[in-house]
Amino acid sequence: MRQIVIHNNVRRLRFNHDEMTQQQLAEQVGVTRQTIVAIEKEQYTPSLELAFRIAIVFNLPLEEVFYLEDAP
C-alpha cells in the first residue's frame, strides 16, 4: 500500500485573507491556536469536519486548501 501525505495551503490563505491571524482562524473554526499551528506545520492532520470548516472560512473547495501527494 502506498503512503500518501496531506499538505495544506492554510498559512498562505490566511495571509491572502486580510492577514488573518492563527487565533482568528482558530476561533472561526472552533479549535485552539495551537491546532492551527500544528496544521500549518503539517504535524497534525485535521479531521474531515475541521478541514471542511477551514475551507468554508476561505470560501474555497476543500482541494484548494488541502491536497494529497504520494510519499517518496
C-alpha positions, 0 to 999 in steps of 0.5 A, a space after each residue: 500500500 502506498 503512503 500518501 501525505 496531506 499538505 495544506 495551503 492554510 498559512 498562505 490563505 490566511 495571509 491572502 485573507 486580510 492577514 488573518 491571524 492563527 487565533 482568528 482562524 482558530 476561533 472561526 473554526 472552533 479549535 485552539 491556536 495551537 491546532 492551527 499551528 500544528 496544521 500549518 506545520 503539517 504535524 497534525 492532520 485535521 479531521 474531515 469536519 475541521 478541514 471542511 470548516 477551514 475551507 468554508 472560512 476561505 470560501 474555497 473547495 476543500 482541494 484548494 486548501 488541502 491536497 494529497 501527494 504520494 510519499 517518496 
